[in-house]
Amino acid sequence: MTAASLLQGVRVAGADRHLLPFGDEPVDVLLSGGRVADIAPHGTFDGQRARHTTLDAGEVIDGRGAWVLPGLWDHHVHMVQWALAAERVPLRDVTSAVDAAQKMSHAPVQADGRRVGSGYRDVLWADAPELTLLDAATNDVPTYLINADVHSVWLNSAALRREGFSEEEAPDGVLREADAFEISRRLNATDPAVADVAVLQAARRAAARGVVGLVDFDMAWNADAWARRTAAGFDTQHVEFAVYPADLEQAVQRGFRSDDPLEGDRTGLVRVGALKVISDGSLGTRTAACFHGYSDDPHNHGIVTVPPEELHALLLRATAAGIRVAVHAIGDRALSNALDAFSATGAQGTIEHAQLVRHADLRRMGSLGITASVQPQHAIDDRDAADRLWATQEAIGYPLGSLRAAGIDVQLGSDAPVSPLDPWHAIAAAVHRTGDDRAPWHPEERLDIETALRASAHRGTAGNGGVRLGGAADLVLVDIDPAHATRDELRTMPVRTTLLAGRITHHSARTYGG
């Protein structure tokens, strides 16, 4: 990739503008060694650049009044699953089980003999997935429909047989939680060469949306995969990869510690992330662990998938080894269990999702210094389901504003493929709390635009990124000031240029001089 040495005529966006004396006036940003070397009024470096002998010999980018802000991170991605989603039949818009089955009846058969679709949301369908319905539509071709939340998979009889499940184990053809994750793992276990190409293509699309970093929660041993990808030329984003409980001992034995660079990665882009623990289910599959029952099934309180004593042991082991933790906790009961474990073990890290939070646990979470890793687009996608299924819950649904008011740091992500890998979707959802013409859903939980932008940079509001002297030259140039953008303008924000340590990973309307 080509390096840049100077951004000319750009304006600083977000909270960073208040830290500089230039306001909205155009500035020039000098880059050197992958960092911001200087910021000065536009034109300051005209005729003087040759004197800065330590600067990289790179291109001069004429910003033409574009807005510059810190490069964006997606703090929750299942990278291979997201990359492969482009090759699967999209089911996001199907409105019934009948509609989904019919769509899969015409789906192409993949090279491995399977039909695979993803993204359906049966939580608000009038009908329900049935094995006989899917069999009638798809016959003997093994057919798999992955729920948008990935916590359930609907299979026909041929697929059940292929995967070693009986119809007695799944009379409706639906596998949930651990069984569903195992099916997804098998579907994702494609030829590494194929998967790596798909990941590289997805990463380039992410760079075109201003993404400079990813937190990868793929349910696999990710260390070897990322070493292989960087050796093959991946260099578009920083990556922090997770370890799952089944591989925790391997990670400890290899000396992994959070934030350490991945051994053998010559790019310096990949680092060890957190231990990921999935402690409950999801709203859409009605398995998120809650203190109160679901409105349409009062005896169902969801599922605690990792018992408290096991969760305690995992967090203790990871913390002793220098590995932070990321605990998936959607329901309020799961989140309360997670906070108990954090408190008892001294673990540090994140609660992933935090979609139902008791008021008392807001205070606990704030005092423990745990970051909430949240996906604002989920609130938009789930508002109707939450209003119906969690109508009797007393905790706060999909909090954002309440988290910040309690002093809790937040970082934003997509949970791709659950939502698209596009931080601008998350930012728009956080700020506006609606995705259509309806009024904002619980507008008291909005974030202001400056907070949403900070939460979308590395480590979110707990991070120290920014357009500042000495800061990393992980930057993005956009054509609209986010502070004055409408909801739709935020979602479709025109990204002109993305820089990773001063290297150009994406550009459009290229008008560079120098």
C-alpha positions as CSV (number, residue, x, y, z in Angstrom):
1,M,0.0,0.0,0.0
2,T,1.1,3.6,-0.6
3,A,2.0,5.7,2.3
4,A,0.8,9.3,2.9
5,S,3.0,12.0,4.4
6,L,0.6,15.0,4.5
7,L,-3.1,15.5,4.6
8,Q,-3.9,19.0,3.2
9,G,-7.0,21.1,3.8
10,V,-8.8,18.7,6.1
11,R,-11.1,19.6,9.1
12,V,-11.1,17.7,12.4
13,A,-14.3,16.0,13.3
14,G,-15.8,14.8,16.6
15,A,-14.5,15.6,20.0
16,D,-11.0,16.0,18.8
17,R,-11.8,19.4,17.3
18,H,-12.3,20.8,20.8
19,L,-8.8,19.8,21.7
20,L,-7.3,21.9,18.9
21,P,-7.2,25.6,18.5
22,F,-8.4,25.6,14.9
23,G,-12.1,24.9,15.3
24,D,-13.7,24.1,12.0
25,E,-10.9,25.7,10.0
26,P,-9.0,23.6,7.5
27,V,-5.7,22.2,8.8
28,D,-2.8,20.2,7.4
29,V,-1.8,17.0,9.2
30,L,1.8,15.9,8.9
31,L,2.4,12.1,9.1
32,S,5.6,10.4,10.0
33,G,6.5,6.9,11.2
34,G,2.9,5.9,11.3
35,R,1.9,8.7,13.6
36,V,0.7,12.3,13.5
37,A,3.8,14.4,13.6
38,D,2.2,17.9,13.4
39,I,-1.1,19.7,12.9
40,A,-1.1,23.3,11.7
41,P,-3.3,25.7,9.8
42,H,-3.8,24.9,6.1
43,G,-0.8,26.1,4.0
44,T,1.7,26.0,6.9
45,F,3.8,23.3,5.2
46,D,3.7,24.7,1.7
47,G,7.3,25.0,0.5
48,Q,8.6,23.7,3.9
49,R,8.0,20.0,3.6
50,A,11.5,19.4,2.2
51,R,12.9,20.6,5.5
52,H,11.2,17.8,7.4
53,T,13.9,15.3,6.5
54,T,12.6,12.6,8.9
55,L,9.2,12.4,7.1
56,D,8.1,9.4,5.1
57,A,8.4,9.9,1.4
58,G,4.7,9.5,0.7
59,E,1.9,11.0,-1.1
60,V,0.2,14.3,-0.3
61,I,-3.5,13.9,0.0
62,D,-5.5,17.0,-0.9
63,G,-8.4,16.7,1.5
64,R,-10.4,19.5,-0.2
65,G,-12.3,20.2,3.1
66,A,-13.0,16.6,4.0
67,W,-13.4,15.8,7.7
68,V,-10.8,13.7,9.4
69,L,-11.5,11.5,12.5
70,P,-9.8,8.5,14.2
71,G,-10.0,5.3,12.2
72,L,-13.0,3.1,13.2
73,W,-13.0,-0.3,14.9
74,D,-15.6,-3.0,14.9
75,H,-15.2,-4.4,18.4
76,H,-17.2,-7.6,17.8
77,V,-16.9,-9.6,14.5
78,H,-17.1,-13.2,13.6
79,M,-14.8,-12.7,10.7
80,V,-14.9,-16.0,8.8
81,Q,-18.7,-16.3,9.3
82,W,-19.1,-12.7,8.1
83,A,-16.9,-13.3,5.1
84,L,-18.7,-16.5,4.1
85,A,-22.1,-14.8,4.5
86,A,-21.6,-13.2,1.1
87,E,-21.7,-16.7,-0.4
88,R,-24.9,-17.8,1.4
89,V,-28.6,-17.2,0.5
90,P,-29.7,-14.0,2.3
91,L,-32.8,-14.6,4.4
92,R,-33.0,-11.3,6.3
93,D,-36.2,-10.2,4.5
94,V,-38.2,-13.4,4.6
95,T,-41.4,-13.0,6.6
96,S,-42.5,-16.5,7.3
97,A,-41.3,-20.1,7.6
98,V,-43.2,-20.9,4.4
99,D,-41.4,-18.0,2.6
100,A,-38.0,-19.2,3.9
101,A,-38.5,-22.8,2.9
102,Q,-39.6,-21.7,-0.6
103,K,-36.6,-19.5,-1.0
104,M,-34.2,-22.3,0.0
105,S,-35.9,-24.7,-2.5
106,H,-34.4,-22.6,-5.3
107,A,-31.1,-21.9,-3.6
108,P,-27.9,-23.0,-5.4
109,V,-26.2,-26.1,-4.2
110,Q,-22.7,-25.4,-3.0
111,A,-19.7,-27.4,-4.1
112,D,-19.9,-29.5,-0.9
113,G,-23.5,-30.5,-1.7
114,R,-25.2,-28.2,0.8
115,R,-27.6,-25.4,0.5
116,V,-26.9,-22.7,3.1
117,G,-29.0,-19.6,3.9
118,S,-28.5,-17.1,6.7
119,G,-30.1,-14.2,8.5
120,Y,-33.7,-15.3,9.1
121,R,-35.5,-13.9,12.1
122,D,-38.3,-16.2,13.1
123,V,-39.0,-14.4,16.4
124,L,-41.9,-12.4,14.8
125,W,-43.1,-14.9,12.2
126,A,-46.8,-15.9,12.5
127,D,-45.7,-19.5,11.7
128,A,-42.8,-21.5,13.1
129,P,-40.0,-23.6,11.5
130,E,-41.1,-27.2,10.9
131,L,-39.1,-30.1,9.7
132,T,-41.8,-31.4,7.4
133,L,-42.2,-28.0,5.8
134,L,-38.5,-27.7,5.0
135,D,-38.3,-31.3,3.8
136,A,-41.2,-30.7,1.4
137,A,-39.5,-27.7,-0.2
138,T,-35.9,-29.0,-0.3
139,N,-36.2,-32.8,-0.7
140,D,-32.9,-34.7,-0.3
141,V,-30.5,-31.8,-0.6
142,P,-28.9,-31.1,2.8
143,T,-30.3,-27.6,3.6
144,Y,-29.2,-25.3,6.4
145,L,-30.8,-22.0,7.5
146,I,-28.8,-20.0,10.1
147,N,-30.7,-17.7,12.3
148,A,-29.6,-14.1,12.3
149,D,-28.5,-14.4,15.9
150,V,-26.6,-17.6,15.1
151,H,-28.0,-19.3,18.2
152,S,-30.2,-21.6,16.2
153,V,-30.0,-23.4,12.9
154,W,-33.0,-24.9,11.0
155,L,-32.0,-28.1,9.1
156,N,-33.9,-30.5,6.8
157,S,-33.8,-34.2,7.4
158,A,-31.0,-34.7,4.9
159,A,-28.8,-32.1,6.8
160,L,-29.7,-33.7,10.2
161,R,-28.5,-37.1,8.9
162,R,-25.4,-35.6,7.4
163,E,-24.5,-33.9,10.7
164,G,-25.3,-37.0,12.9
165,F,-28.5,-35.7,14.5
166,S,-31.7,-37.6,14.7
167,E,-35.2,-36.3,14.1
168,E,-36.0,-37.2,17.7
169,E,-33.3,-34.8,18.8
170,A,-34.7,-32.0,16.7
171,P,-38.3,-32.8,15.8
172,D,-38.8,-29.3,14.3
173,G,-35.4,-29.4,12.6
174,V,-34.1,-26.6,14.8
175,L,-30.8,-27.0,16.7
176,R,-30.1,-24.5,19.4
177,E,-27.2,-23.1,21.3
178,A,-24.2,-25.5,21.6
179,D,-25.6,-27.7,18.8
180,A,-26.2,-24.7,16.6
181,F,-22.7,-23.4,17.2
182,E,-21.3,-26.8,16.2
183,I,-23.2,-26.7,13.0
184,S,-21.9,-23.2,12.2
185,R,-18.4,-24.3,13.1
186,R,-18.6,-27.1,10.6
187,L,-20.1,-24.9,7.9
188,N,-17.3,-22.4,8.5
189,A,-14.6,-25.0,8.3
190,T,-14.0,-24.6,4.6
191,D,-10.7,-24.9,2.8
192,P,-8.4,-22.3,4.5
193,A,-7.4,-20.9,1.1
194,V,-11.1,-20.2,0.3
195,A,-11.8,-18.8,3.7
196,D,-8.7,-16.6,3.7
197,V,-9.6,-15.1,0.3
198,A,-13.1,-14.4,1.6
199,V,-11.7,-12.7,4.7
200,L,-9.3,-10.6,2.7
201,Q,-12.2,-9.4,0.5
202,A,-14.4,-8.7,3.5
203,A,-11.5,-6.7,5.1
204,R,-11.1,-4.6,2.0
205,R,-14.8,-3.8,2.1
206,A,-14.4,-2.9,5.7
207,A,-11.5,-0.5,4.9
208,A,-13.8,1.2,2.4
209,R,-16.1,2.0,5.4
210,G,-13.2,3.5,7.4
211,V,-12.4,0.4,9.5
212,V,-8.8,0.2,10.8
213,G,-9.3,-2.5,13.4
214,L,-11.3,-5.6,14.2
215,V,-11.9,-7.8,17.2
216,D,-12.4,-11.3,15.9
217,F,-14.6,-13.6,17.9
218,D,-14.6,-16.5,15.4
219,M,-15.4,-19.8,17.2
220,A,-12.1,-21.4,16.3
221,W,-8.4,-21.5,17.2
222,N,-7.7,-18.1,15.6
223,A,-3.9,-17.7,16.2
224,D,-2.8,-20.0,13.4
225,A,-5.4,-18.6,11.0
226,W,-4.2,-15.0,11.4
227,A,-0.6,-16.0,11.2
228,R,-1.4,-17.7,7.9
229,R,-3.4,-14.7,6.6
230,T,-0.7,-12.1,7.4
231,A,2.0,-14.3,5.9
232,A,-0.2,-14.3,2.7
233,G,-0.4,-10.5,2.6
234,F,-3.3,-9.4,4.9
235,D,-2.5,-5.9,6.0
236,T,-5.7,-3.9,6.0
237,Q,-6.6,-3.8,9.7
238,H,-5.3,-4.2,13.2
239,V,-6.8,-7.5,14.6
240,E,-7.3,-8.7,18.1
241,F,-8.4,-12.3,18.2
242,A,-10.3,-14.2,20.9
243,V,-9.6,-17.6,22.5
244,Y,-12.5,-19.8,23.5
245,P,-12.7,-22.0,26.7
246,A,-11.9,-25.2,24.8
247,D,-8.6,-23.6,23.7
248,L,-7.7,-21.7,26.9
249,E,-5.2,-24.2,28.2
250,Q,-3.4,-24.2,24.8
251,A,-3.3,-20.4,24.9
252,V,-1.9,-20.5,28.4
253,Q,0.7,-23.1,27.5
254,R,1.9,-21.0,24.6
255,G,2.3,-18.0,26.8
256,F,-0.4,-15.9,25.3
257,R,-1.2,-12.7,27.1
258,S,-3.7,-10.1,26.0
259,D,-2.2,-7.3,23.8
260,D,0.9,-9.3,23.0
261,P,1.8,-9.4,19.3
262,L,1.1,-12.7,17.6
263,E,4.3,-14.7,17.3
264,G,5.4,-14.9,13.6
265,D,3.3,-12.0,12.4
266,R,5.7,-9.7,10.7
267,T,3.1,-7.0,10.0
268,G,2.7,-6.2,13.7
269,L,-1.0,-5.9,13.1
270,V,-2.3,-9.0,15.0
271,R,-2.5,-9.2,18.8
272,V,-3.9,-11.6,21.3
273,G,-7.3,-10.5,22.5
274,A,-9.6,-11.9,25.2
275,L,-11.0,-15.2,26.4
276,K,-14.5,-15.3,25.0
277,V,-17.2,-17.0,27.1
278,I,-20.8,-17.3,25.9
279,S,-22.7,-17.5,29.2
280,D,-26.3,-17.4,27.9
281,G,-28.3,-17.5,24.7
282,S,-30.2,-14.8,22.7
283,L,-33.5,-12.9,22.6
284,G,-34.4,-14.2,19.2
285,T,-34.0,-17.8,20.2
286,R,-35.6,-17.1,23.6
287,T,-32.6,-18.4,25.4
288,A,-31.1,-15.2,26.9
289,A,-31.0,-15.9,30.7
290,C,-33.5,-13.5,32.4
291,F,-34.8,-13.1,36.0
292,H,-38.3,-12.9,34.6
293,G,-40.0,-15.1,32.1
294,Y,-40.6,-14.4,28.5
295,S,-44.0,-12.7,27.9
296,D,-45.2,-15.4,25.5
297,D,-43.8,-18.2,27.7
298,P,-43.7,-17.1,31.4
299,H,-42.0,-20.3,32.5
300,N,-39.1,-19.8,30.2
301,H,-36.3,-17.8,31.8
302,G,-33.7,-18.7,29.1
303,I,-30.6,-20.7,29.6
304,V,-27.4,-20.2,31.6
305,T,-25.0,-22.0,29.3
306,V,-22.0,-21.7,31.6
307,P,-22.8,-22.3,35.3
308,P,-21.6,-19.7,37.8
309,E,-18.9,-21.9,39.3
310,E,-17.5,-22.8,35.8
311,L,-17.6,-19.1,34.8
312,H,-15.7,-18.2,38.0
313,A,-13.0,-20.8,37.2
314,L,-12.6,-19.7,33.6
315,L,-12.2,-16.0,34.6
316,L,-9.7,-16.9,37.4
317,R,-7.6,-19.1,35.0
318,A,-7.5,-16.4,32.3
319,T,-6.7,-13.6,34.7
320,A,-3.9,-15.5,36.3
321,A,-2.4,-16.0,32.8
322,G,-2.7,-12.3,31.9
323,I,-5.6,-12.8,29.5
324,R,-8.6,-10.4,29.8
325,V,-12.1,-11.7,29.3
326,A,-15.1,-11.0,27.1
327,V,-18.3,-12.5,28.5
328,H,-21.3,-12.8,26.3
329,A,-24.3,-11.9,28.6
330,I,-27.5,-10.8,26.9
331,G,-30.1,-11.4,29.7
332,D,-30.0,-9.7,33.0
333,R,-29.5,-13.0,35.0
334,A,-26.5,-13.8,32.8
335,L,-25.1,-10.4,33.3
336,S,-25.5,-10.5,37.0
337,N,-23.7,-13.9,37.1
338,A,-20.9,-12.4,35.0
339,L,-20.5,-9.4,37.4
340,D,-20.3,-11.8,40.3
341,A,-17.4,-13.6,38.5
342,F,-15.6,-10.4,37.6
343,S,-15.9,-9.2,41.2
344,A,-14.7,-12.4,42.7
345,T,-11.7,-13.0,40.4
346,G,-10.5,-9.4,39.7
347,A,-10.9,-10.1,36.0
348,Q,-10.9,-7.2,33.5
349,G,-12.5,-6.9,30.1
350,T,-15.9,-6.6,28.6
351,I,-19.5,-7.6,28.9
352,E,-20.5,-8.4,25.3
353,H,-24.0,-7.3,24.3
354,A,-25.5,-6.2,27.7
355,Q,-29.0,-6.1,26.2
356,L,-30.9,-6.4,29.5
357,V,-29.4,-4.7,32.5
358,R,-30.8,-4.3,36.0
359,H,-30.4,-0.8,37.6
360,A,-28.4,-2.2,40.4
361,D,-26.0,-3.9,38.0
362,L,-25.4,-0.6,36.2
363,R,-23.8,0.6,39.4
364,R,-21.9,-2.6,40.0
365,M,-20.6,-2.6,36.4
366,G,-19.4,1.0,36.7
367,S,-17.6,0.3,40.0
368,L,-15.8,-2.8,38.6
369,G,-14.4,-0.8,35.6
370,I,-15.9,-3.2,33.0
371,T,-16.5,-2.0,29.5
372,A,-19.8,-2.6,27.8
373,S,-19.2,-3.9,24.2
374,V,-22.5,-3.2,22.6
375,Q,-24.1,-3.4,19.1
376,P,-26.5,-0.5,18.7
377,Q,-28.0,-1.9,15.4
378,H,-29.4,-4.8,17.5
379,A,-31.7,-2.4,19.3
380,I,-33.1,-1.3,15.9
381,D,-33.4,-4.9,14.6
382,D,-34.9,-6.3,17.9
383,R,-37.2,-3.5,19.1
384,D,-40.4,-5.2,18.1
385,A,-39.2,-8.5,19.5
386,A,-38.1,-6.9,22.7
387,D,-41.3,-5.0,23.2
388,R,-43.2,-8.3,22.9
389,L,-41.0,-10.9,24.5
390,W,-39.5,-8.7,27.3
391,A,-42.6,-6.7,28.1
392,T,-42.6,-8.0,31.7
393,Q,-38.9,-7.5,32.3
394,E,-38.0,-4.9,34.9
395,A,-34.5,-4.3,33.7
396,I,-33.4,-1.8,31.1
397,G,-33.5,-3.1,27.5
398,Y,-30.6,-2.2,25.1
399,P,-29.1,0.5,27.3
400,L,-26.6,3.0,25.9
401,G,-27.3,6.3,27.6
402,S,-27.8,4.6,31.0
403,L,-24.5,2.9,30.6
404,R,-22.7,6.2,30.1
405,A,-24.6,7.9,32.9
406,A,-23.4,5.1,35.2
407,G,-19.8,5.9,34.3
408,I,-19.4,2.7,32.2
409,D,-17.1,2.9,29.2
410,V,-18.7,1.6,25.9
411,Q,-17.3,0.3,22.7
412,L,-19.4,-0.3,19.6
413,G,-19.5,-3.2,17.2
414,S,-21.7,-5.1,14.7
415,D,-21.6,-8.8,15.8
416,A,-21.3,-9.4,12.0
417,P,-22.8,-11.4,10.4
418,V,-25.7,-10.6,12.8
419,S,-25.5,-7.0,11.6
420,P,-23.3,-5.8,8.7
421,L,-19.7,-4.9,9.4
422,D,-20.2,-1.2,9.0
423,P,-19.5,1.1,12.0
424,W,-21.6,3.8,10.5
425,H,-24.7,1.7,10.9
426,A,-23.8,1.3,14.6
427,I,-23.1,5.1,15.0
428,A,-26.4,6.0,13.3
429,A,-28.3,3.5,15.5
430,A,-26.7,4.8,18.7
431,V,-27.4,8.4,17.9
432,H,-30.9,8.1,16.4
433,R,-32.4,4.8,17.9
434,T,-34.5,4.2,14.9
435,G,-34.0,2.7,11.5
436,D,-37.2,3.7,9.8
437,D,-39.9,6.4,10.0
438,R,-41.0,5.4,13.5
439,A,-40.1,7.5,16.5
440,P,-36.8,6.7,18.2
441,W,-37.1,3.6,20.4
442,H,-36.4,4.6,24.0
443,P,-34.7,7.9,23.0
444,E,-33.4,8.3,26.5
445,E,-30.8,5.7,25.6
446,R,-29.3,7.6,22.8
447,L,-25.7,8.6,22.6
448,D,-24.6,12.0,21.3
449,I,-22.6,11.9,18.1
450,E,-19.2,12.7,19.7
451,T,-19.6,9.8,22.2
452,A,-20.7,7.5,19.4
453,L,-17.6,8.4,17.4
454,R,-15.3,7.9,20.4
455,A,-17.0,4.5,21.1
456,S,-16.2,3.5,17.6
457,A,-12.4,4.1,17.9
458,H,-10.1,1.6,19.5
459,R,-11.2,0.5,23.0
460,G,-14.1,2.9,22.7
461,T,-14.6,5.6,25.3
462,A,-11.9,3.9,27.4
463,G,-9.3,4.4,24.6
464,N,-6.9,7.2,24.0
465,G,-7.1,7.4,20.2
466,G,-7.7,10.6,18.4
467,V,-6.5,13.1,15.8
468,R,-3.7,14.4,18.0
469,L,0.0,15.0,18.1
470,G,1.8,11.8,18.5
471,G,-1.3,9.8,18.0
472,A,-1.5,6.8,15.6
473,A,-2.0,7.8,11.9
474,D,-5.1,5.4,11.8
475,L,-7.4,7.9,10.3
476,V,-10.4,8.2,8.0
477,L,-11.5,11.1,5.8
478,V,-15.2,11.5,5.2
479,D,-17.2,14.0,3.0
480,I,-19.8,15.0,5.6
481,D,-19.4,16.4,9.0
482,P,-20.8,13.7,11.3
483,A,-21.9,16.3,13.8
484,H,-24.4,17.6,11.4
485,A,-25.3,14.4,9.4
486,T,-28.8,13.0,9.3
487,R,-29.5,9.4,10.2
488,D,-29.4,8.3,6.6
489,E,-26.2,10.3,5.9
490,L,-24.5,8.7,8.9
491,R,-25.5,5.2,7.7
492,T,-24.2,5.8,4.2
493,M,-21.3,8.1,5.2
494,P,-19.1,8.7,2.1
495,V,-15.6,7.5,3.1
496,R,-13.0,9.2,1.0
497,T,-9.8,7.7,2.4
498,T,-8.8,5.3,5.1
499,L,-5.2,5.3,6.5
500,L,-3.6,2.6,8.7
501,A,-0.5,3.8,10.3
502,G,-0.3,6.3,7.5
503,R,-0.7,3.7,4.7
504,I,-3.7,4.2,2.4
505,T,-5.9,1.1,2.7
506,H,-8.8,2.7,0.8
507,H,-9.4,5.7,-1.3
508,S,-12.0,7.1,-3.7
509,A,-12.1,10.2,-5.9
510,R,-8.3,10.2,-5.7
511,T,-6.9,13.7,-6.2
512,Y,-3.5,13.5,-4.7
513,G,-0.7,15.8,-5.6
514,G,2.9,16.2,-4.3
